[in-house]
Amino acid sequence: MKNKFTIFILVIISSSLLMSFSLKAQTSLFGTIVSDGLVRDYKIYVPAIYDGSVAVPLVFNFHGYGSNFIEQEQYGDFRGIADTANFIIVHPNGTPDNFGTLGWNTFGNSTTNDVGFISNLIDSLKLNYNIDTTAIYSTGMSNGGFMSYELACQLSLRIAAVASVTGSITTSYLAACNAQHPMPVMQIHGTVDATVPYAGNVLFQPIESVINYWIQFNNCDTIPMFNAVADIVTTDNCIAEHYVYEGGDNGVEVEFYKIIGGGHSWPGAPININTTNMDFSASKEIWRFFRKYRLSGSIVSSIKSLSKINSFQVYPNPTNAEVNISFSDAQLRTIAIVNAMGQLVNSYQCKTNFIELALDKQGLYFITIQDALGNSKTSKVVKY
């Protein structure tokens, strides 16, 4: 699960300096706390836009088994997003397990209280930063994805939403899951992942079983909305499908990016390992997902209903020429046309009540309408 790339040489700044550093530019610093008798270290990124005047979200980004916080900051990178969205990123470091490998206690191979560490770290960070305690999120790669699910199960009163990239849950840990509120979940996983198999193994739950657990827990619709992801980079040897399970309690959803042919990797990462999908950025999609939620649930469900994203008609369908789309209002929307191979045929932006689109060849098309808030809906169209 280790991300194989060169570790950047960084200057370690002491935790005492961390507490006194002037936050006038983006800041990436190291810190330590003592938790359960152990000195635990972490790395924090504070964007230049942060000035402490308003409470901002906090995103935990956990490294994989055998990796570390420096590698994860570079590999599953959220820093550019935080620079404009104004949230703080924390990269905690794991501890050596019974086999001497750095990671998180999510396999039963360690006695370290990682959940307690994260709870204590939240308390410590609150003393020095203006954090919105209703907007604390967790994501991670591989073992870091397992850790995010562990927080969803065992620290849910402090975690608003989680996203797992190439992670899963062990059977025993899933049986002990005790989430206290509807939990928004995003899973990103490759179908040929050789490290955390898509179909599961004797220890890890199958990915679809994990998704189904959260669908049932949240009372989401069991039939998903499907969005084809445009195959923008045809040389990455894989394609992506996006499934959204709507209608959960408190407006929460479960989202799943299924990477057909994808390996054990972070989509859109700066380096390509184990067949990395480059058609979308996992970091951008995770933040798009996180920003919709607080501990109380969705904060955009009421906005979404007002946006009338579902209020459009596509006709004629099937068609032998053009296809028309009519809307109930004239707000700004993005329209993407994807063919049955997952290839982007065309995209448009419009702010009208009506648009006529040309479909050149016979076949099946997916037309996705996205509003300015990022809400989307996909309709299938057949040209004969």
Buried (B, 14 or more C-beta within 10 A) or exposed (E): BBBEBEEEEEEEBEBEEBEEEEBEEBBBBBBBBEBEEEEBBBBBBBBEEBEEEEBBBBBBBBBBBBBBBBBBBBBBBBBEBBBEBBBBBBBBBBBEBEEEBBBBBBBEBBEBBBBBBBBBBBEBBEEBBEBBBBBBBBBBBBBBBBBBBBBBBBBBEBBBBBBBBBBBBBEEBBEEBEBEBBBBBBBBBBBBBEBBBBEBEEEBBBBBBBBBBBBEBBEBBEEBBEBBBBBBBEEBBBBBBBBBBBBBBBBBBBBBBBBBBBBBBBBBBEEBBBBBBBBBBBBBBBBBBBBBBBBEBBBBBEEBEEBBBEEBEBEEBEBEEEBBBBBEEEBEBBBBBBBEEBBBBEEEEBEEEEBEBEBEEEEBBBBBBBBEBBBBBBBBBBBE
